[in-house]
Amino acid sequence: MARNITEIVEQSDVQLDIIESDSGEIEVIVPEANSIEISFSGSSVTSDLDIITQTNILTVDTGIESTAIEIASNNSTTVETTLQKNIIEITEEQVLYQTGSIFNTINNTIISGSSGSSILFQTQSDISNTLLSNLIIKDYSNDVAVNVNNGQLELIFGSPSVPFFNDIKIIGFDTNRFNLVNDEYLITPSYNLNGSTFISGSLSSSLVGITNFLDGASILINSETHPSYASGSYNFIVNILTQLVDGTLFTISSNKQVDLNKLNPTDPILNVVYNLTPTNAYNDAQNEIEFGAEGSLSWSTTSGTTISSNNGLGWINSNPEFSHDTLTLDAPNGTKTINSTLSITIQPIEQYWNSGIENNPKLYYTGSTNERNWTRVRSLRYGTWNEAGPIPAFSNEPGEIPLSNLSYWESNIGTIEYGINTQSEIESVTLNFSPDPTKDEYLYIVYDKSLNDINTLINQTSLFNEITAFNSPYIAGDYKVYRTTHPKNGTNYQHKITFA
């Protein structure tokens, strides 16, 4: 039948006329809500008439105040509307339900607004925004996730930042203590939450819990707050439970070791007093005493000092305080006689300390002076004398005045440079000669015979080498002696010696 239909004309709101060229008119009259009646003028309707819905696009342009559309098909259906003030209700499984003044679907992105306008999206961290007509997510990375949570779009880029420790600051902990001495100090965890949320903090030592703390708080340790940790050494552990920005829980940990280090007392000090003739015939810095010096050497011992902790508790002296064994060690105070030749030795002197009841177990410490040994030396001497030739008075023969007679040399001849007895030391000295202006005198230079001969003797005024003005040296006892070949008058002479 349908192959001869040439036109379909809608003539009213309730009637659809189908005009067929040969068979007359088919009239569709609106009957009850769920039926359609079709009649033909001059024709009859066959019993095999089928009506199959093929429409996949529905256009709504009615001006009726309210329009309801019910789609019973499971096939895809597109709804197009040009209305701006009507409410469209679509009831179908898996079809989005939206109410508002306008609802369009464009490229699978929902845009809602007023009077057909788009929404402003803030896409930066500042207040700048832009109009978006479409939202496209292209994810090519493993660290980007896209989730829809209760209708809320979540874009997750990478992993959330985690908090970290800077340090565990321990202020006021006195290391200079015995292990039974109490102290007071402050433990302050230093950390960066890095955007996460602080939930709880705990302080422990090894596996034993001490206390909990709040964000930014410090923990006071003393004999009242935490008596078990007011004394001794410990390894403190800090744990902080946080919540990251993605909601997961995360714990950071750090530890800090604090150890006692009780400082030992200083060593005792040996104080030496020289009672010599001549009085300056020694070099204390080099432990040297001149051959020929006589007298005594006295000493006393000053106690070492204990560096106390903040509360003043430290080492205490034992009883006896110092060693006093005359067979092996010298006493803390004493005197030794010095003859003209013997060397002098003072043995180490010990001082004893203990920790008393402030440490478990009890500790002991021994301080000591260094052993001191004085060497006998023959120092440089120079001067003038009015006798010529090898002067017997300057030898070490019996019945003659020896060169080791220091007082005689200083009173009658010239200078003794005590402590100047090596070649380098002698080269640093300027020799000053002052012969008597009323009579001619010879110039003498005397030093230890074990040293080399003089190479040059430079006059400090003329800068001439005047070693030829002296005879070859001769040995007198343990000394090497230089004397000018001719006597000199009252002119002052200054010379410096070199050996090489």
Secondary structure, 3 states (H helix, E strand, C coil): CHHHEEEEEEEECCEEEEEECCCEEEEEECCCCCCCEEEECCCCCCCCCCCCCCCCEEEECCCCCCEEEECCCCCCCEEEECCCCCCEEEECCCCCCCCCCCCEEECCEEECCCCCCCCEECCCCCCCCEECCCCCCCCCCCCEEEEEECCEEEEEECCCCCCEEEEEEEECCCCCCCCCCCCCEEEEEEEECCCCEEEEEEEEECCEEEEEECCCCCEEECCCCCHHHCCCCEEEEEEEEEECCCCCEEEEEEEEEECCCCCCCCCCEEEEEEEEECCCCEECCCCEEECCCEEEEEEEEECCCCCCCCCCCCCEEEEEEECCCCCCCCCCCEEEEECCCCCEEECCCEEEEECCCCCCCCCEEEEECCCEEEEEECCCEEEEECCCCCCHHHCCCCCCCCCCCHHHHHHHCEEECCCCCCHHHHHCCEEEECCCCCCCEEEEEEEECCCCCCCEEEECCCCCECHHHECCCEEECCEEEEEECCCECCCCEEEEEECC
